[in-house]
Amino acid sequence: MATLALCVLTLLQLSGGGVAAISGGTNDGSERWGYVQVRPKAHLFWWYYRSPHRASSPGKPWPTILWLQGGPLFAESN
């Protein structure tokens, strides 16, 4: 799942021509956040969160969340 998160950030960077900047994160790497420039004067906030709990078996990956600004129920913002 971490690979998927990295792929999404890379695609955002390539498609928008912007630069993904990691603004902060935790020491253990379980959380990272930053902005991607999608066009001049417009940035998209992202937050990568890895759950502290593994799935039912050690062979399964960590549950992962990649949160991007907005969503289906989020009002459009400038």
Sequence and secondary structure as in RCSB ss.txt:
>XXXX:A:sequence
MATLALCVLTLLQLSGGGVAAISGGTNDGSERWGYVQVRPKAHLFWWYYRSPHRASSPGKPWPTILWLQGGPLFA
ESN
>XXXX:A:secstr
 HHHHHHHHHHHHHHH   EEEEEE TTSSEEEEEEEEETTEEEEEEEEE SS  SSTTS   EEEEES  TTS 
   
